[in-house]
Amino acid sequence: VQLQASGGGLVQTGGSLRLSCAASGRTFNTYSVGWFRQAPGKERTYVAVIRSSDGATYYTDSVRGRFTISRDNAKNTVYLQMDSLKPEDTAVYYCAARQGAATVAPTLYGLWGQGTLVTVSS
């Protein structure tokens, strides 16, 4: 499986973006997928995760209620809908996948997309 992230861009505070993570391979529905972000000079941190088995979702506190992770297994794609964006959401966003259980630890994901830059202006 290979991942391709897209959808980043420049948006004003309060705006919205939808990121996409498209995967090759026919078994993508067996992978839990996470979105992570890395701001300049900071560590890569978890944003949201969707579990393969039942589609359960998890969010870091700072984005809960503003971001929504979803997946379309028929299209082999996971989305991150980002609403009410804030300047502190500015970062490179990465999608990652692992077979089986979802986890918020980036070190436990073996498959990564290339990253897409989100810039929120104040």
Salt bridges, closest charged atoms under 4 A:
ASP54 OD2 - ARG51 NH2 2.59
ASP61 OD1 - ARG64 NH1 2.62
ASP89 OD1 - ARG37 NH1 2.92
ASP89 OD2 - ARG66 NH1 2.78
